[in-house]
Amino acid sequence: MQFTHEHLEVQRTLKRFIDEEINPHVDEWEAAEMFPAHQVFKRLGALGLLGLTKPEAYGGAGLDYSYALAMAETLGHVECGGVPMAIGVQTDMATPALARFGSDELRRQFLAPAIAGDMVACIGVSEPGAGSDVAGIRSKAVKDGDDYLITGQKMWITNSLQADWMCMLVNTGDGAGGAGGNPHKNKSLVIVPMREGPNGKLTRGIEVAGKIRKIGMNSSDTGLIHFDRVRVPQRYRIGAEGAGFIYQMQQFQEERLWAAASCVQGLTNCIQWTIEWAQQRRLFGAALADQQWVQFKLAELKTEVESLRALTYRACEQYVQGQDVLELASMAKLKAGRLNRLVPDACLQFWGGMGYTWENKVSRLYRDGRLASIGGGADEVMLGILARIMGVAKRPAAAAAPMRPGPG
């Protein structure tokens, strides 16, 4: 896959925005354990960066997914993981199903403002008792006239403390807990408004039960949200009732590609920072970079990162061509998670005591990057998917390709 002039212009525009309006504030936002999502998203929306692949009728650019990948890769220049993840939730996790299957009314009301940066979105899949097993979610929506009454909990929800709406996966029929129910055909995706009007008051029945403190991704707000008979019009359902599990699985393909692409630049930067440090750091009368072990290890790490880039580009190219990339996207997600653990850990060792300080950029990547092997589907889930595709493992009766916990 080759980036065109148009791809590079998107990357240059975003890189300039990162340098001028994000990185100067990262330390402040990390300390506050939250960043001003509405402010940042409004500026990104004005630059046309929140709807690159979304329909032009709703303010998007109507471009193919390679532009989303180019954007995700450039977000690796942000000097923390939390802000890029929050942006990725808006562009590649909460909105793809809405853009594909939502009614015109729903897309005008929720997608267009998300593309413009006027609304912050979150994705509600994970629950306290259902992480990677998406089929096991217990939140439910019961019909009441023309509305749904939604009850349940969602946990690990990125952007949820600031979100204006949630793309929420809920049970709309009997499933795992019902006699004869199919847990893959009883779920629907529903847009749930999180706030009432411009005053920002939470919708009746919604409670932010807690802000979750994490070991990394500190600038990204993460919440435990309770829903108690929250009234939502049935017309806020995305597509057909009972098709939510399928829609969410399709949405996950883009999430996996985004997760892989967003790692590449940050890992590349980590290696470069370490090279520069090793060239300056004196050890036993010579530069640390003069040690052959250091040279060879950094060369090996760079080779691994470039292999991830090649795998991700290949998956994206096939996805743009309309092919099923479940296998390649799962491989890329798995590889990204592993390298997000391997590269910062190896580089941090070369920094010695300086690498063990909180403010060090490598140590921040070490903390933030650990989520990649857990969020959006754990490494073990990716391996299970790959084993089934390869025919090594039998496909269990409960089927499909579950993912989570992650940004939602």
Protein Blocks (a to p, Z undefined) as FASTA:
>chain_A
ZZdfklmmmmmmmmmmmmmmmmmmmmmmmmnopacfklmmmmmmmnopmmmmgcfknopa
oiafklmmmmmmmmmmpgcfklmmmmmmmmmmmmmmmmmmmcfklmmmmmmmmmnopacc
dddfbdfklcklmmlpcbdcddehjbccdedddehiehklmpfbdcddddfbdcfkpghi
afklmcccddddfbgcjkopacehiacfbdcddfbhklpccdddddehiacdfklpghje
hilmmmmmmmmmmmmmmmmmmmmmmmmmmmmmmmmmmmmmcgehiafklpmklmmmmmmm
mmmmmmmmmmmmmmmmmmmnopafklmmmmmmmmmmmmmmmmmmmmmmmnmmmlmpmklm
klmmmmmmmmmmmggpafklmmmmmmmmnomaccdfkgpjdedddfZZ
